[in-house]
Structure formats: structure tokens, C-alpha cells
Amino acid sequence: MYGVVVCPRCKRAKGVDLKQKTTACSCGFEIRVVPARVRARASTPRELAPLVGQVNAELAGGAQVVAKALAPPKKARPRDVHARVIAAVPKEGDRASKIRAAARELTNELEVFTKDDWIRVLEGLAIPDPEGALAVLLDANAVFEPRAGFYRAVDLTP
């Protein structure tokens, strides 16, 4: 059985075999294992190393940082750009505001978007006639074509 004890002189954690009577700290102090308070226990030396780090972090006041690092990652945002754009477009409102919001979000995500991107997003929003909607935005100067086949929204404000 292994454990983590803290040196009373330098206040650093050290991993020890609990069968030993004493151990030497890196500061030179001899720690008696039996009367020392065992902060954490492990069955193998491999399990002991992260426990020493955790106890050292707790002693230094960084236990929250360690807990955050060991916590499972947050739910990642969708990898698909089109799914993110569809999720960002408001569900309420008229057709024109949804189309403008879709163009704005596509520009925010991709800088310039293609007709295929546009069709995919409007199909996800269940808006019919994506080419007609794009033509309306081009006529209203809300979207322009910097290169042939690529589009960009002009107004990026909501």
C-alpha cells in the first residue's frame, strides 16, 4: 500500500510506501511515516503519482484548477458549419429576416460561402427556393459576389 504524506518543514507532498518507517524529503527533512497523516492512498506506485500532484495542488491553493483539468470536456460545438449556422438563425420571424440572418451567419463562419453552402443551410431551415432567396439578397445589396460563385453578406449587424 502506498500513500501521500506532507513534509512538515517544506509543506510538499511526497509519495511513500506505507510499510516504511521513515522517508527523506527533498528538503533534507526525515519524515516519520507512521505518525504522519496520510493524505491519499493508492495500491500501486503508478496510481500514486497523480495523487501526489493533486495533494501538492491542494496545498498550493490550486485544487479547483486540477479539478477543472481532470473534469470531462464540455460538450463540443457541432463540427458541421452548416449545422452551426442553422442553429444560430432565429426560429421566429418572417422569411426575409431568416434569410438575412442565414447569410450573416454563413459569412461569420466561412467569410465567403458558395451556392452549395447556401442551399444546404436553407434546406435545413425549410425555406423553399434558395436560389430565388439569394437573388433577392443580391438585388437588395445585402449580399455581394466578390468572386464568381462565392458570396458574402454586407451588413454583419443583427
C-alpha positions, 0 to 999 in steps of 0.5 A: 500500500502506498500513500501521500504524506506532507513534509512538515518543514517544506509543506510538499507532498511526497509519495511513500510506501506505507510499510516504511518507517521513515522517508527523506524529503527533498528538503533534507527533512526525515519524515516519520511515516507512521505518525504522519497523516496520510493524505491519499492512498493508492495500491500501486506506485503508478496510481500514486503519482497523480495523487501526489500532484493533486495533494501538492495542488491542494496545498498550493491553493490550486485544487479547483484548477486540477479539478477543472483539468481532470473534469470531462470536456464540455460538450463540443460545438457541432463540427458541421458549419452548416449545422452551426449556422442553422442553429444560430438563425432565429426560429421566429420571424418572417422569411426575409429576416431568416434569410438575412440572418442565414447569410450573416451567419454563413459569412461569420463562419466561412467569410465567403460561402458558395451556392452549395453552402447556401442551399444546404443551410436553407434546406435545413431551415425549410425555406423553399427556393434558395436560389430565388432567396439569394437573388433577392439578397443580391438585388437588395445589396445585402449580399455581394459576389466578390468572386464568381460563385462565392458570396458574402453578406454586407451588413454583419449587424443583427 
